[in-house]
Amino acid sequence: MTTRRDFLEGVVAAATASLATLPTRAVSAAEPPARAAGPNDRIRVAVIGTNGRGGSHIGGWLGNRTAELAVLCDCDPNAAGKHDKHLGSLPRKPDFEPDVRRLLDRKDVDVVSIATPNHWHALMAIWARQAGKDVYVEKPCSHNVDEGREMVRWARKLGRICQMGAQSRSNPGMQQAVAFVTDGKIGTVKAAHALCYKRRPSIGLVDTPAPLPPGLDFDLWAGPAPAEVPIRRKLHYDWHWDRRTGNGDLGNQNPHELDKARWGLGKRELPRRVVSLGGRLGYRDNGDVANSQVTLYQWDDCILISDVRGLEIKSPVDYGLKAGRLGVANIWWGTGGYVVAPSYASGVAFDYDGRELAKWAGGGDQYHYDNFLAAARSRRHEDLNLDIEDGHLSSALAHLGNVSWALGTAVEPGTRPNLLADDERVRLTCSDFERHLTENAVDFQATPITLGRVLEIDPATERSSDTEANRLFTRDYRKGYELPRA
């Protein structure tokens, strides 16, 4: 279990460690686009990061006849042939390029599609836009609050198209459900839930560095993060649970749900107050971010409750809903009823007497890729269903929760935040969260629960009144991998 002191000392250590210097990518801050795609031209796409979500990106671009999959890029050479069975029927097999810096120098690439670990998202997206490319980037679009705002600035400065990969935004079923909420069909909406009930196994506890895949360029894999091989069983995927490269499940799965919740609430700015409660509960391993975490967000006129549970859901969560058992889902509570979205592409509305008011379904991931390509042709970021500014705001919600938690202190089980303590939905969430931990027999002596610090946020500046928090809104970058400032 990482304590607050461990976390802050780690930040200082990362800043002062003597690390190898890698070559800087020299690029103009206003390089022209490789070309303007005509109505009959295929848009040439490079996918960066071909493990995990990278496979979905490859499928998305292959699923649109106006796109050409031109290059696959990964610093792990073992990824080169991973998708050959899906590419065999193409008239031209994509090139493989292990170094993103060389990829971005190519003039035969119009779009980069980023599916790397989180710590690379912002820097890679900014480099790509400087090199004249449009960008599709996985959620969260950033690794910290500051990066997301810089991504927005660069997109506007250079006129590039940039979309975050939270696919619900493009699904007709979800668009109709959210429109029902924002059009006032369930009355005034003052609260939303972003739920992530998804069992996450332990990554194990070892005391040796992760074995590196043969031929992997670890300096390039680390990029802006410290060039220290992590202590864990494997390198790939488990980076999600290391604060230097990932953001826990609050910043892994839950940006999908945070984005939908904020969308339905109609909020286009950060909240004024944030607090988080949770921990890496129920198992001891090499992860140092929370696996179970309740985070509260307060605007002047509404709240958002994020509820992430990484342990087994042994009994249904009872919110008195008619929509059945929920896993990864959203709820919007109005004065005249509620809407539940139990998937990325569906929703159902009820009044408080249990009568169904409306129901929607339809869509799939392909809609989101198609929307991005249409905007890349129109050259209008307004045509995107999830422009980078919305992507930044939704990603920042996860980062704020993690900063609150990192600055917190261990507390006794049953301790709850004072923020919004009188709100009925908050009380119900905290009570059920406690029941969930009890059902999983969490030993709080072995894995203590942490109550985070309440962060006061100025939405206009996206800064806190807490200087310690502001330091965690950014990170220290290795030489050659500094974050460019627009």
C-alpha positions in Angstrom: 0.0 0.0 0.0 1.5 3.3 -1.1 1.3 6.0 1.6 1.0 9.7 1.0 4.7 10.1 2.0 5.8 7.3 -0.3 3.9 8.9 -3.2 5.3 12.4 -2.7 8.8 11.0 -2.2 8.5 9.1 -5.4 7.6 12.3 -7.2 10.7 14.0 -5.9 12.9 10.9 -6.7 11.6 10.9 -10.3 12.6 14.6 -10.6 16.1 14.2 -9.3 17.1 10.8 -10.6 20.1 10.7 -13.0 18.6 9.3 -16.2 19.9 8.5 -19.7 19.3 11.3 -22.2 17.5 10.3 -25.4 17.6 12.3 -28.6 15.1 15.1 -28.9 12.6 15.0 -31.7 13.3 18.2 -33.6 10.2 19.6 -35.2 8.7 22.9 -36.3 5.8 24.1 -34.1 3.8 24.8 -37.2 4.7 22.2 -39.8 2.1 22.0 -42.5 -0.2 19.0 -42.9 1.3 16.1 -45.0 -1.5 16.8 -47.4 -5.2 17.8 -47.6 -7.2 14.7 -48.3 -9.5 15.1 -51.2 -13.0 13.6 -51.3 -11.8 10.5 -53.2 -8.4 10.2 -51.3 -8.0 7.6 -48.6 -6.7 8.9 -45.3 -3.5 7.2 -44.4 -3.4 6.1 -40.7 -0.6 4.9 -38.4 -1.5 3.0 -35.2 1.0 3.5 -32.4 0.9 0.8 -29.8 -0.4 -2.5 -31.1 -1.0 -4.5 -27.9 -4.3 -4.1 -26.0 -6.5 -1.3 -27.4 -4.2 -1.2 -30.4 -6.0 -4.2 -31.9 -9.3 -2.3 -31.7 -7.8 0.7 -33.4 -6.5 -1.5 -36.2 -10.0 -3.0 -36.6 -11.6 0.5 -36.6 -9.5 1.8 -39.4 -9.9 -1.3 -41.4 -13.6 -1.0 -41.0 -13.8 2.3 -42.9 -13.2 2.1 -46.6 -12.0 5.8 -46.7 -9.0 4.9 -44.5 -5.8 3.1 -45.4 -3.8 1.4 -42.6 -0.3 2.5 -43.6 1.9 1.9 -40.6 2.0 0.0 -37.4 4.4 1.4 -34.7 5.5 -0.2 -31.5 8.8 -0.1 -29.6 8.3 -3.8 -28.9 9.4 -5.7 -32.1 7.4 -8.7 -30.9 4.3 -6.8 -31.8 5.3 -6.6 -35.5 3.5 -9.7 -36.6 0.8 -9.9 -34.0 -2.1 -8.8 -36.3 -0.9 -10.5 -39.5 -3.9 -12.8 -39.7 -6.2 -9.7 -39.9 -4.0 -7.9 -42.5 -3.4 -10.8 -44.9 -6.2 -9.8 -47.3 -5.0 -6.2 -47.7 -3.5 -5.2 -51.0 -0.6 -3.7 -49.2 0.6 -4.8 -45.7 1.3 -1.9 -43.4 4.9 -1.0 -42.7 6.3 -1.6 -39.3 8.2 1.2 -37.5 9.6 0.7 -34.0 10.4 4.4 -33.3 7.6 7.0 -33.1 10.0 9.8 -33.9 10.9 8.3 -37.3 7.2 7.6 -37.9 6.2 11.2 -37.4 8.8 12.3 -40.0 7.0 10.3 -42.7 5.0 12.4 -45.2 2.8 9.4 -46.2 0.9 9.4 -42.9 -2.1 11.7 -42.4 -3.4 10.5 -39.0 -1.8 8.8 -35.9 -4.0 6.6 -33.7 -2.5 6.4 -30.2 -3.0 3.2 -28.1 0.1 3.4 -26.0 0.3 3.5 -22.2 -1.2 6.6 -20.7 2.0 8.4 -19.9 2.8 8.7 -23.6 -0.6 10.0 -24.8 -0.2 13.8 -24.5 3.4 14.1 -25.7 2.9 11.8 -28.7 -0.4 13.6 -29.7 1.3 17.0 -29.5 4.4 15.8 -31.5 2.0 14.4 -34.1 0.1 17.6 -34.5 3.4 19.5 -34.8 4.3 17.1 -37.6 1.1 17.9 -39.5 -0.9 14.9 -38.4 -4.4 14.6 -37.0 -4.8 12.5 -33.9 -7.1 9.9 -32.5 -6.0 9.1 -28.9 -7.2 6.6 -26.3 -8.8 7.5 -23.1 -7.6 9.1 -20.9 -6.2 11.5 -23.4 -3.6 12.6 -20.8 -1.7 11.3 -17.8 -2.3 14.5 -15.7 -4.5 17.6 -15.7 -1.9 19.9 -17.1 -1.2 17.7 -20.2 -4.8 17.7 -21.2 -5.1 21.5 -21.4 -1.8 21.7 -23.4 -3.3 19.2 -25.9 -6.3 21.5 -26.4 -4.0 24.5 -26.9 -1.9 22.8 -29.5 -5.0 21.5 -31.3 -6.4 25.0 -31.6 -3.1 26.7 -32.4 -2.3 24.3 -35.3 -5.8 23.6 -36.5 -5.5 19.9 -36.1 -8.3 17.4 -35.5 -8.0 15.4 -32.3 -10.6 13.0 -30.8 -10.5 11.0 -27.7 -11.5 7.3 -27.9 -14.6 7.2 -25.6 -16.9 5.5 -28.1 -20.2 6.1 -26.4 -20.2 9.7 -27.7 -20.8 8.4 -31.3 -23.4 5.7 -30.6 -27.0 6.7 -31.6 -28.5 4.9 -28.6 -26.3 6.8 -26.1 -26.8 10.1 -27.9 -30.6 9.7 -27.7 -30.4 8.7 -24.0 -28.3 11.8 -23.1 -30.5 14.0 -25.2 -33.5 12.8 -23.1 -31.6 13.9 -20.0 -30.4 17.3 -21.3 -33.8 18.1 -22.9 -35.4 18.0 -19.4 -37.5 14.9 -20.0 -36.7 13.7 -16.5 -36.9 17.1 -15.0 -34.0 19.0 -13.5 -30.9 16.8 -13.1 -28.8 17.5 -10.0 -26.9 14.2 -9.7 -25.2 11.6 -11.9 -23.5 8.3 -11.1 -20.5 6.9 -13.0 -20.2 3.2 -12.1 -17.4 0.9 -12.7 -18.1 -2.5 -11.1 -15.4 -4.5 -12.7 -13.3 -7.2 -11.0 -9.6 -6.6 -11.3 -7.3 -9.3 -10.2 -4.1 -8.6 -8.3 -1.0 -8.1 -10.5 1.1 -10.1 -7.9 3.8 -9.2 -5.5 7.5 -9.7 -6.6 10.7 -8.0 -5.7 12.4 -8.1 -9.1 12.2 -6.0 -12.2 9.7 -7.0 -14.9 11.3 -9.2 -17.6 11.6 -7.1 -20.8 10.3 -8.6 -24.1 13.3 -9.5 -26.3 14.4 -6.5 -28.4 12.1 -4.0 -26.7 13.6 -0.5 -26.6 12.9 0.3 -22.9 14.2 3.9 -23.0 11.6 4.6 -25.7 8.9 2.6 -23.9 9.5 4.8 -20.8 9.5 8.0 -22.8 8.7 10.9 -20.4 8.5 8.6 -17.4 11.5 7.6 -15.3 13.7 5.1 -17.2 13.5 2.5 -14.3 12.2 -1.0 -15.1 9.2 -1.4 -12.8 9.2 -4.0 -10.1 6.4 -6.4 -11.2 5.7 -9.7 -12.9 5.2 -8.3 -16.4 5.7 -5.1 -18.3 2.7 -4.9 -20.6 -0.8 -4.0 -19.5 0.1 -3.9 -15.7 1.4 -0.4 -16.4 -2.3 0.7 -15.6 -1.6 0.1 -11.9 1.6 2.1 -11.7 1.2 5.8 -11.1 4.2 6.6 -13.3 2.6 5.2 -16.4 -1.1 4.6 -15.6 -4.0 6.1 -13.6 -5.7 3.1 -12.0 -9.2 2.1 -12.9 -10.5 5.6 -12.2 -8.4 6.6 -15.2 -8.7 3.4 -17.1 -12.3 2.2 -17.5 -14.0 5.1 -15.7 -13.1 7.9 -18.1 -15.8 6.4 -20.3 -18.4 6.7 -17.6 -17.1 10.1 -16.2 -17.4 11.5 -19.8 -21.0 10.3 -20.1 -22.0 11.6 -16.7 -20.5 15.0 -17.3 -22.1 15.1 -20.8 -25.5 14.4 -19.3 -25.0 17.1 -16.6 -24.1 19.6 -19.3 -20.9 20.6 -17.6 -18.1 22.1 -19.8 -15.7 23.0 -17.0 -14.0 21.3 -14.1 -15.9 21.0 -10.8 -15.2 23.4 -7.8 -14.6 20.6 -5.3 -13.3 17.0 -5.4 -12.6 14.4 -2.8 -11.8 10.7 -3.1 -12.0 7.7 -0.7 -10.5 4.3 -1.3 -7.4 2.3 -1.7 -5.6 -0.7 -3.1 -7.9 -2.9 -1.0 -8.2 -6.6 -0.6 -4.8 -7.6 -2.0 -1.2 -6.7 -1.6 0.8 -6.4 -4.8 3.1 -4.2 -6.8 0.4 -1.7 -7.8 0.4 1.7 -6.2 -2.9 3.1 -7.3 -6.4 2.5 -5.9 -8.5 -0.5 -7.1 -11.6 0.5 -5.3 -12.5 4.2 -5.0 -15.5 6.5 -4.5 -14.9 10.1 -5.8 -17.2 13.0 -5.4 -17.3 16.0 -7.7 -19.3 19.2 -6.9 -20.3 22.0 -9.2 -22.4 24.9 -8.1 -25.6 23.3 -9.1 -25.0 19.5 -9.4 -22.8 16.6 -8.3 -21.2 13.6 -9.9 -20.5 10.4 -8.0 -17.8 8.1 -9.3 -18.0 4.5 -7.9 -15.1 2.2 -8.8 -15.1 -1.3 -7.4 -12.2 -3.6 -8.3 -13.2 -6.5 -6.1 -15.9 -9.1 -6.8 -19.5 -7.9 -6.8 -21.0 -10.5 -4.5 -24.5 -9.1 -4.4 -26.4 -6.5 -6.5 -26.1 -2.9 -5.7 -29.5 -1.7 -4.7 -30.3 1.8 -5.9 -34.0 1.0 -6.2 -33.7 0.8 -10.0 -35.8 -1.1 -12.5 -33.0 -1.5 -15.0 -31.5 -4.7 -13.5 -28.0 -5.5 -12.2 -25.4 -3.0 -13.3 -21.7 -3.4 -14.0 -20.1 -0.5 -16.0 -22.9 2.0 -16.3 -24.3 5.5 -15.8 -27.3 6.9 -13.9 -28.7 10.4 -14.2 -31.2 11.4 -11.4 -33.8 14.0 -12.3 -36.7 15.5 -10.3 -39.2 13.5 -12.4 -37.4 10.3 -13.1 -34.0 8.8 -13.9 -32.1 7.4 -16.9 -29.8 4.4 -16.7 -27.2 3.6 -19.4 -26.1 0.0 -18.8 -23.8 -0.2 -21.8 -21.9 2.1 -24.3 -24.9 2.1 -26.7 -28.1 1.8 -24.7 -30.3 3.5 -22.1 -33.7 3.3 -20.5 -35.7 6.0 -18.6 -38.2 5.4 -15.7 -40.3 7.6 -13.5 -40.1 7.1 -9.8 -43.2 4.9 -9.8 -41.3 2.4 -12.0 -43.0 3.1 -15.3 -40.7 2.9 -18.3 -40.7 6.2 -20.2 -38.4 5.5 -23.1 -35.7 3.1 -24.3 -32.8 3.4 -26.7 -30.2 1.2 -28.3 -27.8 1.2 -31.2 -24.2 1.8 -32.2 -20.8 0.3 -31.9 -17.1 1.4 -31.8 -17.0 1.8 -35.6 -19.3 4.9 -35.3 -16.5 6.7 -33.4 -13.8 6.0 -35.9 -16.1 7.0 -38.7 -16.9 10.3 -37.0 -13.2 11.1 -36.6 -12.5 10.5 -40.3 -15.4 12.7 -41.3 -14.1 15.5 -39.2 -10.6 15.0 -40.6 -12.0 15.7 -44.0 -14.2 18.6 -43.1 -11.3 20.2 -41.0 -13.9 21.2 -38.4 -13.2 20.1 -34.8 -16.9 21.1 -34.2 -17.8 18.0 -36.2 -16.2 15.7 -33.7 -18.5 13.9 -31.2 -15.6 14.0 -28.6 -13.3 16.8 -29.4 -10.1 17.0 -27.4 -11.4 19.7 -25.1 -14.2 17.4 -23.9 -11.7 14.6 -23.8 -9.4 16.7 -21.5 -12.3 17.6 -19.1 -13.4 14.0 -18.7 -9.8 12.8 -18.3 -9.1 15.5 -15.8 -12.0 14.3 -13.6 -10.1 11.0 -13.1 -6.8 12.8 -12.5 -8.4 15.1 -9.8 -9.8 12.1 -8.0 -6.4 10.5 -8.0 -4.6 13.6 -6.7 -7.1 13.9 -3.9 -6.5 10.3 -2.9 -2.7 10.6 -3.2 -2.7 13.5 -0.7 -5.0 11.7 1.7 -4.4 9.9 5.0 -5.3 6.4 6.2 -8.6 6.3 8.1 -10.7 3.8 10.0 -13.2 1.8 8.0 -16.5 3.5 7.8 -15.0 7.0 7.7 -16.7 9.1 5.0 -15.9 12.5 3.4 -17.5 15.6 4.9 -18.1 16.9 1.4 -21.7 16.3 0.4 -22.2 14.2 3.6 -25.9 15.2 3.7 -26.7 14.2 0.1 -28.9 11.1 -0.1 -27.1 9.6 -3.2 -23.7 10.1 -1.6 -24.8 8.4 1.7 -26.3 5.5 -0.3 -23.1 5.1 -2.3 -20.8 5.2 0.7 -23.0 2.8 2.6 -23.0 0.3 -0.2 -19.3 0.7 -0.9 -18.7 -0.2 2.8 -21.0 -3.3 2.4 -19.0 -4.3 -0.7 -15.7 -4.2 1.1 -17.1 -6.1 4.0 -18.5 -8.8 1.7 -15.0 -9.2 0.3 -13.5 -9.5 3.8 -11.0 -6.7 3.3 -8.3 -6.7 5.9 -7.9 -2.9 6.6 -4.8 -3.6 8.7 -3.1 -5.1 5.7 -4.5 -2.7 3.1 -5.8 0.5 4.7 -8.4 2.8 3.3 -7.4 6.4 2.5 -9.6 9.5 2.7 -8.3 12.0 0.2 -7.9 15.7 0.7 -10.7 18.0 -0.5 -9.5 19.9 -3.5 -10.8 23.4 -4.2 -10.6 24.0 -7.9 -10.8 27.3 -9.9 -12.5 26.1 -13.2 -11.2 29.2 -15.0 -7.5 28.4 -14.3 -7.9 24.6 -13.7 -5.7 25.1 -10.7 -6.2 24.4 -7.0 -5.7 26.6 -4.0 -3.6 23.7 -2.7 0.0 24.1 -3.9 0.8 20.4 -3.1 -2.1 19.4 -5.4 -0.9 21.7 -8.2 2.4 19.9 -8.2 0.6 16.7 -8.9 -1.4 18.3 -11.7 1.8 17.8 -13.8 4.9 15.6 -13.7 8.7 15.8 -14.2 9.7 15.0 -17.8 12.9 13.4 -18.9 15.2 15.4 -21.0 14.2 14.9 -24.7 10.6 14.2 -23.6 9.5 17.5 -22.2 5.9 18.6 -22.7 5.8 21.3 -25.4 4.0 24.5 -24.4 1.8 26.2 -26.9 
